């Protein structure tokens, strides 16, 4: 954390103030010459970690989130969320991963800005990543689905995975019904503070402003879940800022196995196109076609 704070002199306005008194003089030249590089021990540890997960060695949102959390011990009231029981998403076979059921136990290991919005942001995105495994499995079923029954089951599995991710957002206070209890946080306040701990956005993205960079970092915090679902549902990849950032993530900022899996998903025909092709065909009975359309529309 000391390196990040040192990188951004706004944390100490006197660092670059020529009128500052002698007792507030800048650090030695050797330190200032390396302020764009992490300390060697941190760099070595981070490079080793990135090597283990086959991910490019760079500092960014993933280091603040996916490598920076822990689960608190059970709180005594760890009951399944509404609609959850045993089996998938419930207590059985869940291990000790972050999940909707354990969401309130997720906390950051290292806090950078020290207010509730930071805990909220880590809790939300780490839980989303923990529940994304069901989404990946559903995508795998969609890719391999050949006949109508398999496609219906794959889409139903995709719907269930999406519903879990939506419920994670609801618990975080995003998009739930008016009047429902929600955490009292201001996400815009968080990124207004946290962006100073992040490296500059890649210039090739052509983002118009720092505010735009903050927005895409919030919306596309990490992972392949968004581009994967958008492809399966036949959503066109646009050239807007979010689309450019998402494509940059998929090409340069994710572990190699994740990028390879996303490439495999994108090689398959989107489920929407398969459903539309079935509508114009004559091989399906009305009941089969209705089941397929309903499963797709439910997603």
N, C-alpha and C positions, 0 to 999 in steps of 0.2 A: 504493500500500500504506500510505503514511503516513496518508492520510485514513481508511482503514478502522481502523487501529490507534487513531487519535485519537477515532473515533466511540465506541469502547468503552473507557471509563476503566479497565476491569479490567486493561488492559495497564500501567497505572501507578497503583497504589492511592493515591498521594499526591495525585492531581489533585483529588479531592473530599474529602480529609481535612483538616478544619479545624485539626487539630493539627499539620499539616505545617510544617516550618521555612520561613523566608522564602525561602531559596534553592531551595525546591521548589515555589514558588508556581505557580498555574495560568497557562496562556498568556494573552495579552492578551484583553480582552473581545471584540474584533472577531473573533478566531479562534474563540473558543468559541461565539459567536453563529452561526457558519456550520458547526458541526461535523456537522450533519445533511445538508449539501450537499457534493458533491465540489468540489475546487478548479476554478475556471472553465476552465483549459486542459484538464483531464481531462474535464470535462462536455461541452465543445465537441467534443473528439475522439470521445468515446463517442456523442454525438448524431449526428455525421456517419457513424460506422460503422453505427449502427442504421438510419439513413436509407438507406444503401446496401443493406442486407439486408432492409429493410422490416419491422423488428422494433421493438416498443415500447422506448423509451429508459428502461431501468431496470437497476439492478445486481442480479445474482443468480448462480445456479449457472452459467449459460451463459457469463458473463464470466470466471469462474474456470476454465472448461473449454474450451468451443468457441472462445473468442477468446484462448486462453492456452496454445498448444502450438506445438511445432516438431518437425521430423524431424531426427534426427542424421544425419550422413553414413553411407553404408553401412559396416557393421561388419566386413565380410569374410566373415561366415558367414551372410549373408542368404539362406538356402536356403528354398524353398517349404515351408510347413507340411505335415504329413503329409496326403496325399490331394490336394494342390494341384499343379497343373502349369501349362501354358500355358493361355491363354484366361481365362474368367471366374474371378476370384479369384486368378489367378496373375500371372506377370510381364508378359504381353502386355496392352497397353492399360490398364495400371493407373495410368499417370502417376506422380505423386509424392504421391498421397493416402495417408492412414493406412489400413492394412489389416491383416488377420490376419498376412500375411506380413511386414509391417514393424512389427508391434506393439511390439517391444522397442526400436525407435528413436524412439518417441513420448515426449517429455519436456515438462514445463511450461516456458514462457518465464519466468514470474515465480512464484517459490515464496512461499507465504504462511506456512506452518508448518514447512517445512524438515525433514521426515523422510520415510522411504520410502513411507509410506501415501499421501502426497500424490501422488507420482509414479505410484504404482500406480492411484490413482483416476482421474487424468487419462489415463493410458495406456489403461485399460479403456474409459472412456466416449468418448474421442475415436476409438478404434478401432471401437467399436460404431457411432458416427455415420458413420465412413468406410465401413463395410460396409452401412449402411442403404440405400444406393442400390439394391442388388439387391432388397431388401424392397419398396421403393417400386415398382420395375418389376414385381415379381410381383403386387403389389396392383392395379396398373393392368391387368394381364392378367386378374386375377380379375373386376374390374369389367366388362371388355368381353367376357368369355367367354359365348358364347350356347349353343352345342351341347355335347354331352357330351365330345367330343374336346378342344375348347378348354378346358373346365373341368378336365379331367384334366391337361392340360399346364400350366395356370395353377397348379393346386394342387401339381404337382410342382416348379414354379419356386419357389413359396412355401416348400415343404419345404426346398429347397436353400438358400434365403436364411436360413431359420430355423436350419438346421444350422450355417451359418457363424457366426451370432451366438452359438449355444450353444458352439461351439468357442472363440470369443473368451473366453467366461466360463471355460471349462476352463483355458485358458492363464493366466488371471488367478487360478486356484486356486479357482474357485467351482463346486461341484457335480461335480467329477471323481471318479473311483473312489478308494476309500480306498487309501492307500499311494502314490498318485501324487505326483510332485514338485509343490510349490505354493509360491508366494511367501510368505515369513514376514511377513505383515502383519496388522494388527488394524483392520479398517475402522471399528469403533465408536470407536476412539481418534481417528481422523481427524475424524469429524464432531463429536466432542466438542471439538475445537480449531477446526475450520474454520467452524463455525456463527457464531462471533463476527465473521467477516468478511462475513457475509451480512445483508441487510436483514431486518426482522421478516416473518414470514409474513402474508399478507393476512388481515385479521380476518374477512372474509366466509367464509373456509374453515371457521371454527369448530373449529380443531384444539385438542384437549384440553390439550396440553402442548408444551413445547419439544422433548421427546424424540420426540413423535409427528411434529413438524415435521421433525426431522432424519431420521427414518425414511422419510418420503415423499420427501424430497429425494434420498436415496440411491437409492430404488427407481425414482423417476421423474425421473432427473437431467435429461433433456432429450429433445426430439424427439417425433415423432408415431408412432414405430414401435409402441409398446405399444397405444395406443387403436386403431390401424389393424388390427393383428393380432387383437386381441380382438374387434373387430367382425366381421371376415371369418370367424372361427371361431365366431361366435354366442355369445360370452360376455357375459352380462348386465352392464350398467353398474350397480354397486352404489352405495349412499350412504355407504360407509365412507370413512375419511380418504384412502386412496390414490385411490379413485374421485373424490372431490371435488377433490383436488389435480390429478389428471390432467385433469379437465374444466376447471379454472381455467387450466391450461397451454394447453389447446386453444382457449380462448376469448380469452385475454389475453396470453399470454407467448410466443407463437411468431410467426415471420415470417408475414406475410399470405398468401403463396403456400402455405405449409405448412398453414395453417388451411383455406384453400380446398380443397386436395387432400384433406385429411381429411374435410371436409364432403361432397365428392363420393363418397368411399369409403363414408361412412355412409348416403348416399342409396340405395346399391345393396343388394339382398337379400343377407344373409350367405351364404357358401358352405355353411354347415351347413344352413340352411333349404332351399337348392336341392337338396342331397343328400337330405334327408328327404322333400322333395316328390317326388323321382324314385323313392324307394323305394315310395311308394304309387301310382305311375303304372303304366301298362301299355305305354308306348311304348318302353321300353328292354329290350333282351335281357339275359339273366342276366349274360353276360360283360361287357357295357357297364356295368351297374349295379355289378358287383363291382369293376371298374377305378375307377369314380368313388368308391365307398366306401373303397377301399384308399388312393387318393390323399388323400382327406380325413383318414382316420384316421392316415396317416403324418405329417401336419402336427401 
